[in-house]
Amino acid sequence: MASIRNLKKDINNVLGDVIEAVYIVEQTQGKEGSKEGSEIIDKAIETFDQLIADIHRKDVENRKAHFKQVRKDLEAEATALVERINKMA
């Protein structure tokens, strides 16, 4: 169970950092509440909800492989969001 808790913490921390980075970029460029920033934040929240729902799925045969896939999905989504933030800057 500890690995599930750590996975949830990782999801929360990574996507929270992405949202914080959007706010920092917007403030440094003087574009608070930009459309691009709002889209990135919405996508981060959507990704969070999806990954947490994936963690709580009960119809999984191999739980260890399932959690590895959730972690890979987190990494892929976070990388894509960071690339979008870099394009804002």
C-alpha positions in Angstrom: 0.0 0.0 0.0 2.9 2.4 0.6 3.7 2.4 -3.1 0.2 3.4 -4.0 0.4 6.2 -1.5 3.7 7.3 -2.9 2.3 7.1 -6.5 -0.6 9.3 -5.4 1.8 11.8 -3.8 3.9 11.8 -7.0 0.9 12.6 -9.1 -0.2 15.4 -6.8 3.3 16.9 -6.6 4.2 16.7 -10.3 0.9 18.1 -11.5 0.9 20.7 -8.7 4.4 21.8 -9.8 3.2 22.1 -13.4 0.3 24.4 -12.3 2.7 26.5 -10.2 5.0 26.8 -13.2 2.2 28.2 -15.3 1.5 30.8 -12.7 5.2 31.8 -12.5 5.5 32.1 -16.3 2.3 34.2 -16.5 3.5 36.5 -13.7 7.0 37.0 -15.1 5.6 37.8 -18.5 2.7 40.0 -17.2 0.1 37.7 -18.8 -1.9 36.7 -15.8 -4.9 34.5 -16.7 -3.8 33.8 -20.3 -5.7 31.4 -22.5 -2.7 29.2 -22.9 -2.1 29.0 -19.2 -5.7 28.2 -18.4 -5.7 25.4 -21.0 -2.5 23.9 -19.5 -4.0 24.1 -16.0 -7.2 22.5 -17.1 -5.3 19.7 -18.8 -3.2 19.1 -15.6 -6.4 18.9 -13.5 -8.0 16.5 -16.1 -4.8 14.4 -16.1 -4.8 14.3 -12.2 -8.4 13.1 -12.2 -7.8 10.4 -14.8 -4.6 9.1 -13.2 -6.3 8.9 -9.7 -9.3 7.1 -11.3 -6.8 4.7 -13.0 -5.2 3.9 -9.6 -8.6 3.1 -8.1 -9.6 0.7 -10.9 -10.4 -2.8 -9.4 -10.7 -4.8 -12.7 -6.9 -5.1 -13.1 -5.2 -8.5 -13.5 -1.6 -7.5 -12.8 -1.6 -4.6 -10.3 2.1 -4.1 -10.4 2.2 -3.7 -14.2 -0.9 -1.5 -14.0 0.8 0.9 -11.5 4.0 1.0 -13.6 1.8 2.0 -16.6 0.1 4.7 -14.5 3.6 6.1 -13.6 4.6 6.1 -17.3 1.4 7.9 -18.2 2.2 10.5 -15.5 5.6 11.0 -16.9 4.4 11.3 -20.5 1.6 13.8 -19.6 3.9 15.9 -17.4 6.5 16.1 -20.1 3.9 17.2 -22.6 2.6 19.9 -20.2 6.1 21.2 -19.5 6.8 21.5 -23.2 3.6 23.6 -23.6 4.8 25.8 -20.7 8.2 26.2 -22.3 6.4 27.4 -25.5 4.6 30.0 -23.4 7.9 31.4 -22.2 
